[in-house]
Amino acid sequence: MNQGPVTAWGLEDWKEYLLTIDFLASEELLSISKAGEGNMNLALRLIFKNQSIIAKHSPPYCFKFPHIPAPVERLKRELEFYQLASASKVNHHFMPKILHFNETCNIVFMEDLGVCQDFGHLYEGWESENLSAMISLSSFLESLHSLNVEETQFENTSMRALNHNYIFGLPFSDKGHDLTPYFLDKTPEAKLIRNDPRLIDKVSLLGTLYLNEGHCLVHGDFYPRSWLQTTRGPVVIDPEFGFKGLPEFDFGVFIAHLKMSLIPAPELKSIMENYRPSVKLDFALINAFAGVEILRRLLYVTQLPLKIDTTQRLHLLEDARTMVLE
């Protein structure tokens, strides 16, 4: 078998590899193809004579950005998240079934939900037909955040530290921004944000809260690329950033992306009213986390394909600044 990295394996390499593990050794592998455009991991669709499955591999770097190192054990943390989340019967409907994990090569096999798209189309502009799916996703978060995991050991320190830097650190620093090819990064509004000590202090405080141990199971990256449109409804994937923390972070990121899709206020209100987990919530903190998410998406390299003009972006920038400060 090819001794090179899994990311370079071809069909014959996969065939030989499958013969070395108990899982699927008797199945005839016909073809492989890419399954999705994930940032962190390589996801492949393996087509067999009688079925198809998804194989996911975590290299020691972000798959889409090989220059960024990433914890290789993130797939194990993802599987731990799925195991904890499955304590709620509600969540089963929203999560793919895990079939097998081979720790030696860092490959997890999971059910194939079919050729489907994520919810990235939200960035092209809000459509009212999306409301039902978003309410369903808020129900998933409600169920997730209501789980009793207080006594559960679940740490994801390395991935949380990586995420912290790209959410609360680098976007609000001048370091490297002369290399960032995005218009908003060079505007007076962006400079005002980075030179506002009150805002920077608040972002730093929010970053500290993000890193603190909490009592709720948190997905950690709850945005449209982590939701799949399937025949059974929306399915939530890629919880490799999951941890025990504040539910306000998940829900704040959720509504931030809805705001960037320019969702009307009445429809956003109906989604927020549907989210009622068993824990006490700080809605000012939800707004503040949402504001940070909008700011970092508009100002840093973690850009989104938003179909909005510069005026709308600047309005979002100012709204997000207010959300953080208030």
C-alpha positions in Angstrom: 0.0 0.0 0.0 1.1 3.5 -0.7 2.9 4.8 2.4 2.3 8.4 1.5 -0.3 10.6 3.3 -3.9 9.6 3.2 -4.7 12.9 1.4 -2.7 11.5 -1.6 -4.3 8.0 -1.8 -5.9 6.8 -5.0 -8.4 4.1 -5.6 -5.9 1.2 -5.3 -4.5 2.6 -2.1 -7.9 2.6 -0.6 -8.6 -0.9 -1.8 -5.4 -2.1 -0.1 -6.1 -0.2 3.0 -9.6 -1.6 3.4 -8.2 -5.1 3.2 -6.1 -4.4 6.3 -9.0 -3.4 8.6 -12.0 -5.5 9.6 -14.5 -2.9 8.4 -15.6 -3.3 4.7 -12.9 -5.8 3.9 -15.3 -8.0 1.9 -16.8 -5.1 0.0 -15.8 -4.3 -3.6 -14.7 -0.7 -3.8 -15.6 0.8 -7.2 -14.8 4.5 -7.0 -13.9 7.4 -4.8 -14.9 11.0 -5.1 -14.7 14.2 -3.0 -17.6 14.7 -0.7 -18.0 18.4 0.2 -15.6 21.3 0.6 -14.6 21.2 4.2 -12.0 23.5 5.7 -10.5 21.2 8.3 -10.8 17.6 7.0 -10.7 15.5 3.8 -14.1 14.0 3.2 -14.5 11.3 0.5 -17.4 9.3 -0.9 -16.5 5.6 -1.2 -18.8 3.8 -3.7 -19.0 0.0 -3.3 -21.0 -2.5 -5.3 -23.8 -2.6 -2.7 -23.6 0.7 -0.8 -21.7 4.0 -0.4 -20.2 5.6 2.7 -18.3 8.7 3.7 -14.7 8.4 4.8 -13.3 11.4 6.7 -9.6 12.0 7.5 -7.9 14.6 9.6 -4.4 15.5 8.5 -2.1 17.4 10.9 -3.1 20.7 9.3 -6.3 22.4 8.0 -7.1 20.5 4.8 -8.1 23.6 2.9 -5.2 25.7 4.3 -2.2 23.4 4.6 0.0 26.1 6.0 -2.1 26.2 9.2 -1.3 23.4 11.6 -4.3 21.7 13.3 -4.6 19.1 16.0 -4.6 15.6 14.4 -6.8 14.2 17.2 -9.8 16.4 16.2 -11.7 13.4 14.7 -11.6 11.7 18.1 -13.1 14.8 19.7 -15.7 14.9 16.9 -16.7 11.3 17.7 -16.9 12.0 21.4 -19.2 14.9 20.6 -21.5 12.7 18.5 -21.6 10.1 21.3 -22.5 12.7 23.9 -25.1 14.4 21.7 -26.8 11.1 20.9 -28.0 11.0 24.5 -31.0 13.0 23.2 -33.3 11.1 20.9 -34.1 14.4 19.2 -30.5 14.8 18.1 -30.4 11.4 16.2 -32.5 12.9 13.5 -30.0 15.7 13.0 -26.7 13.7 13.0 -25.1 11.2 10.6 -24.6 7.7 11.9 -21.0 6.8 12.7 -20.0 3.4 11.3 -16.4 2.8 12.2 -13.2 4.6 13.4 -9.7 3.5 12.5 -7.5 5.5 14.9 -4.2 4.3 13.3 -4.9 6.2 10.1 -7.2 8.8 11.6 -10.1 7.8 9.4 -13.8 7.7 10.4 -16.5 6.1 8.3 -20.0 7.4 8.5 -23.3 7.0 6.7 -23.7 8.6 3.3 -26.6 11.0 3.4 -26.6 11.2 -0.4 -25.3 13.9 -2.8 -26.6 17.0 -1.0 -25.7 20.7 -0.6 -25.0 22.6 2.6 -26.9 25.8 3.4 -24.3 28.1 1.9 -27.0 29.4 -0.4 -28.2 31.5 2.5 -25.3 33.9 1.7 -27.0 34.7 -1.7 -29.9 36.3 0.2 -32.6 35.2 2.6 -35.6 33.4 1.3 -38.7 32.8 3.5 -38.7 29.1 2.4 -35.6 28.7 4.6 -37.5 29.5 7.8 -38.7 26.0 8.5 -35.2 24.5 8.3 -33.8 27.3 10.5 -36.4 26.6 13.2 -35.5 22.9 13.0 -31.9 23.8 13.6 -32.8 26.0 16.5 -34.6 23.0 17.9 -31.4 20.9 17.5 -29.5 23.6 19.5 -32.2 23.6 22.2 -31.9 19.8 22.6 -28.1 19.9 22.5 -27.8 22.7 25.0 -30.3 21.0 27.3 -28.3 17.8 27.8 -26.9 17.2 31.2 -23.1 16.9 30.6 -21.9 18.7 33.7 -20.1 15.7 35.1 -18.9 14.5 31.7 -15.2 14.6 30.8 -15.0 16.2 27.4 -12.1 18.5 26.6 -11.1 19.9 23.2 -8.5 22.4 24.3 -6.3 22.4 21.2 -9.1 23.0 18.8 -10.7 25.6 21.0 -7.4 27.5 21.2 -7.1 27.4 17.3 -10.7 28.7 16.9 -10.1 31.3 19.6 -7.2 32.8 17.7 -9.2 33.1 14.4 -12.3 34.5 16.1 -11.2 36.7 18.9 -7.5 37.3 18.1 -6.2 37.8 14.6 -9.3 39.6 13.1 -8.9 42.4 15.7 -5.1 42.7 15.3 -3.1 44.7 12.7 -0.8 41.8 12.3 -0.7 40.7 8.7 -3.6 42.8 7.6 -1.7 44.5 4.8 -1.8 41.1 3.1 -5.5 40.6 3.5 -7.1 41.2 0.0 -10.5 42.3 1.2 -11.9 45.8 0.8 -13.5 46.2 4.2 -10.2 45.5 5.9 -8.8 48.8 4.5 -11.8 51.1 5.2 -11.8 53.8 7.9 -14.6 51.8 9.6 -12.3 48.8 10.0 -9.4 50.9 11.3 -11.9 52.5 13.8 -12.8 49.1 15.1 -9.2 47.9 15.6 -8.3 51.2 17.2 -11.2 51.2 19.6 -9.8 50.1 23.0 -13.3 49.6 24.5 -14.3 47.3 21.7 -11.0 45.4 21.8 -11.3 44.9 25.5 -14.8 43.6 25.1 -13.8 41.2 22.4 -10.9 40.0 24.6 -13.4 39.4 27.5 -15.7 37.4 25.2 -12.7 35.4 24.1 -12.0 34.5 27.7 -15.6 33.5 28.3 -15.3 31.3 25.2 -12.3 29.5 26.7 -13.9 29.0 30.1 -15.3 25.6 31.0 -19.1 25.5 30.8 -21.9 23.1 31.5 -23.4 22.7 28.0 -22.4 20.7 25.0 -21.5 23.2 22.3 -21.1 22.4 18.6 -18.4 25.2 18.2 -18.8 26.0 14.5 -22.6 26.3 14.0 -22.9 28.0 10.6 -24.4 27.2 7.2 -21.5 25.1 6.0 -22.1 22.7 8.9 -25.7 22.1 8.0 -26.6 19.7 5.1 -29.9 19.7 3.2 -31.0 16.1 3.0 -34.2 14.2 2.2 -34.8 13.8 6.0 -34.3 17.5 6.7 -31.3 19.5 7.9 -28.4 17.4 9.3 -25.6 18.9 11.4 -22.0 17.9 10.6 -18.4 18.8 11.5 -18.4 19.3 15.3 -14.7 19.0 15.6 -14.6 22.3 17.4 -17.2 21.0 20.0 -16.6 21.5 23.7 -18.3 22.0 27.0 -19.0 25.7 27.2 -21.5 28.5 26.9 -24.7 27.9 24.8 -24.7 31.6 24.0 -21.7 31.1 21.7 -23.4 28.5 19.5 -26.6 30.5 19.2 -24.8 33.8 18.7 -22.8 32.3 15.8 -26.1 30.9 14.4 -28.0 34.2 14.4 -24.9 36.1 13.1 -25.0 34.1 9.9 -28.7 34.6 9.5 -28.2 38.3 9.9 -25.5 38.2 7.2 -28.1 36.6 5.0 -30.2 39.6 5.7 -33.0 37.7 7.3 -36.0 40.0 8.1 -36.4 40.8 11.8 -39.8 39.1 12.3 -38.5 35.8 11.0 -35.3 36.1 13.1 -37.6 36.7 16.1 -39.6 33.5 15.4 -36.3 31.5 15.3 -35.1 33.0 18.5 -38.4 32.4 20.3 -38.2 28.7 19.3 -34.9 28.3 21.1 -35.7 27.6 24.7 -33.1 25.3 26.3 -33.4 24.2 29.9 -30.5 26.4 30.9 -30.7 30.1 31.7 -29.6 32.3 28.9 -27.9 35.7 28.7 -29.4 37.3 25.5 -27.0 40.2 25.7 -24.1 37.7 25.6 -25.7 36.0 22.5 -25.8 39.3 20.8 -22.2 40.1 21.7 -21.0 36.7 20.3 -23.0 37.3 17.2 -21.4 40.7 16.7 -17.9 39.3 17.0 -18.7 36.6 14.4 -20.0 39.2 12.0 -17.0 41.5 12.5 -14.4 38.7 12.0 -16.2 37.4 8.9 -16.3 40.8 7.3 -12.8 41.9 8.3 -10.5 38.9 8.1 -9.6 36.0 5.8 -12.5 33.9 7.0 -14.7 35.5 4.3 -18.1 34.4 3.1 -19.6 34.7 -0.4 -22.1 37.3 0.7 -24.2 38.7 -2.2 -24.5 42.2 -0.6 -23.0 45.5 -1.6 -20.5 47.7 0.2 -23.2 49.8 1.9 -24.9 46.8 3.3 -21.5 45.4 4.6 -20.8 48.7 6.3 -24.2 48.7 7.9 -23.6 45.1 9.2 -20.2 46.2 10.4 -21.7 49.1 12.5 -24.6 46.9 13.8 -22.1 44.2 14.8 -19.9 46.8 16.6 -23.0 48.0 18.6 -24.0 44.4 19.4 -20.6 43.7 20.9 -20.5 46.9 23.0 -24.0 46.8 24.2 
